[in-house]
Amino acid sequence: VVPEHLYMTNEDSIRLLGAAFESSPRVPNIDLLPPSLQLALLLATERKKGSSSRWYPYIRALPDAPPNAWFDRDQDAAAAVTDMCITRFGFTAEQAMVLSGEMEKTNSELDDFHGLVERHLSGLGLTIDDLRWAYGTVTSRAFGNDGGSIGLAPGIDMMNHRNDAGQPFPIPSKTPIWAA
């Protein structure tokens, strides 16, 4: 059992980053963002703090590279993931291309949102690689649902790492990830 005070949640993000977002009229209030993006912003910000973060022991244990190959902008990696979807998981070529298109859309939306953060919340000091890493970590490890509360639970987040593990919540596809 992991004590709940060790969890990192989207509610923590609202509490800790809310004032920065409220002070900038050019970005949406953090509480209007999807919970997955709220949590990713907190994770990226806390990672930047290094050992001064209360979540440092957990963050230090996370992989250095984006844990989801779709968030790696290397085209060879994306092609390898598409091929793996077909050969290993039984996707049709059309299904793999649809998934690849959705992930490219998500990457583009992360780029757009990062542009807002970089221009209007530069004090956070987040790079696009920081945001991509954090969003990939959240979408591969968080528990909850993107319509409500989600969080990262140290240790427990490793429990669904098998090929047929369910997806914790869907990635939005109809609107940009930062537009609620």
Secondary structure, DSSP 8 states (H G I E B T S, - for coil): ---GGG-EEHHHHHHHHHHHHHT-TTS--GGGS-HHHHHHHHHHHHHHHGGGSTTHHHHHHS-SS-SSGGG---HHHHHHHHHHHHHTT---HHHHHHHHHHHHHHHHHHHHHHHHHHHH-GGG---HHHHHHHHHHHHHH-EE-TTS-EEE-TTGGGTT-STT---SS----SS-TT--
